[in-house]
Amino acid sequence: MIVPTYWAEAKRTIKHEKRQMTLRRFGWSDESQEAAEKHADKRLEEAVERVVGGVPTLLAEPKVPYNGADGLPIREEIVSRHGDAVITRNAYGALCLNTPDVLFADVDAESSEGCSPYFYTLLIYSIGYAAVTWQFDEGRSIFLYLLGAIFFVTVFGSLWHWAIDRIQGSPKQAALKRIERAAAQHRGWSMRLYETPRGWRILVSHDTFDPRSDEVRAFFQSIGADPIYVRMCFNQNCFRARLSPKPWRIGIDDHLKPRPGVWPVSAERLPDRMRWVNDYQQKSKGYASCRYVTTLGNAVPCSTAREIIRLHDEMSSAMSEKSIA
């Protein structure tokens, strides 16, 4: 896991195969801005050599915090460091805990059925209508078809959806069942379970993990972890958990200034950013990002995870009665 303090960007315009092109590369460092600039120059020189050598190469790298930034470190403001763990402020202003080896996973509880019950109900109705009107020519009417479709799909589609929810439980209950099944398959583990606004968060505490290991990938799949989060863990070689509420859930409609919220920002824009951050910090005091529910498994937490548990639970207000947002 790399979360650099200093960033720089180098660019050069070259002419290759009768084409003029501008290449850009980022550089980063924990030592100094000068070291970041040297790193950017070095990476730019390597990119130029690849282009001249006929190797397919991106002209510029995406200026994004982390999602989709394959091969680039996390580009967010560092708020504090706690050993190997780093607290950053993400692109929409919330604080995030980044750790290289303590396994976090968020499971969003979203219905997988969507509109499928209504689609299949309409399909069944259409087949039935066609079969009946095939025998009775006078019954063929687009008006009658649409009228019947509205009634049939509304009534029977809703009943179908209700039956699925009764059998499977709510999306949140279904997600919890997946987590409980995974816990039963990993009896030697210890998994702290937290409720989030959209589902559940898991903190595995008995041991540390390699974010790119097959074991972690298999675990993510078993609980139905968010695919974007899974890809981020692999690309950035770390785990991540949001510690403060999402701004729009606590009544903040305007975005982190300046937009986009990619770090670093120019000195003249810092006052705007700090005004937004101060307002956000005041309003977020009455909220938690998650709430501790229970621990699945009886394994003793390892020393590394114990410190992360303390940090996470304190900064997320997970042990409080505050509303989660």
Helices and strands as residue ranges (DSSP letters): E 6-16, E 19-29, H 33-52, E 77-82, E 85-89, E 95-99, E 104-108, H 116-135, G 137-139, H 142-168, H 171-185, E 191-196, E 199-204, H 214-223, H 227-236, E 239-242, G 247-250, G 267-269, H 270-284, E 287-288, E 291-296, H 303-316, E 323-324
